[in-house]
Amino acid sequence: MMRAYSIEIDGDKIGTIKEGETKDIPIDEGAHIVKLKIDWACSNELQINVSSGEDINLECGNAMRGWKIILVIFYTTIWRKKYLWIEEI
């Protein structure tokens, strides 16, 4: 079963998202910080600037793909802030 990531905007949890899922989240215009969390791990902090009526598209996921799966012990301990990622597309 695939687990959901918590979505945080400006430090407030506003919902969850699973890998491969699409969400529309209304947000006030201005500068915001978006971050994902799951258990002990989190993503990078992404700063976005939203203008009135603008749509911003983000993509997210986790680092455990392909050969990186062998690095699971590092991603769950010392690289826990790199386990998830988020970026503007």
C-alpha positions in Angstrom: 0.0 0.0 0.0 1.3 3.4 -1.0 1.5 6.0 1.9 0.5 9.6 1.6 2.8 12.6 2.1 1.6 15.5 4.2 1.5 18.8 2.3 2.6 21.9 4.3 2.2 25.4 3.1 3.8 28.1 5.3 4.1 25.6 8.1 0.4 24.5 8.1 -0.6 21.0 7.1 -3.3 21.5 4.4 -3.7 17.9 3.2 -2.1 14.8 1.9 -1.0 13.5 -1.5 0.0 10.0 -2.7 2.5 9.3 -5.5 0.9 9.6 -8.9 -2.0 11.6 -7.5 -3.1 15.1 -8.7 -4.5 17.8 -6.4 -5.9 21.3 -6.9 -5.2 23.4 -3.8 -6.5 27.0 -3.7 -3.9 29.4 -2.2 -3.8 33.1 -1.6 -1.6 35.2 -3.8 1.8 36.1 -2.5 5.0 34.3 -1.5 4.6 30.8 0.1 6.8 27.9 1.3 5.7 24.4 0.3 7.1 21.3 1.9 6.2 17.6 2.1 6.6 15.3 5.1 6.2 11.6 5.9 7.1 10.3 9.3 10.7 11.4 10.1 11.5 12.5 6.6 10.7 15.6 4.6 11.4 17.4 1.3 13.2 20.5 0.4 11.4 23.7 1.1 10.1 25.2 -2.2 9.3 29.0 -2.3 6.5 29.9 -4.7 5.1 33.2 -5.7 1.5 33.2 -6.7 -0.2 36.0 -8.7 -3.9 36.5 -8.8 -5.6 33.9 -11.0 -2.3 32.1 -11.6 -2.0 28.3 -11.6 1.3 26.8 -10.3 2.1 23.2 -11.1 4.3 21.2 -8.7 5.6 17.7 -8.9 6.7 15.6 -6.0 8.1 12.1 -5.2 10.6 10.2 -3.2 14.3 9.5 -3.8 13.9 5.7 -3.6 14.0 4.9 -7.3 16.1 2.5 -9.3 19.6 1.9 -7.9 19.0 4.4 -5.1 16.9 1.8 -3.2 20.2 0.4 -1.9 20.8 3.7 -0.1 17.6 3.3 2.0 19.5 3.4 5.3 21.0 6.7 4.4 17.7 8.3 3.2 16.0 7.2 6.5 18.8 8.6 8.7 21.4 11.2 7.7 19.7 12.2 4.4 16.1 12.3 5.8 15.6 15.8 4.4 16.4 14.5 0.9 14.0 11.5 1.0 11.1 13.4 -0.5 11.4 16.1 -3.2 9.2 18.8 -4.6 9.7 21.1 -7.6 7.9 23.5 -9.8 7.2 22.2 -13.4 
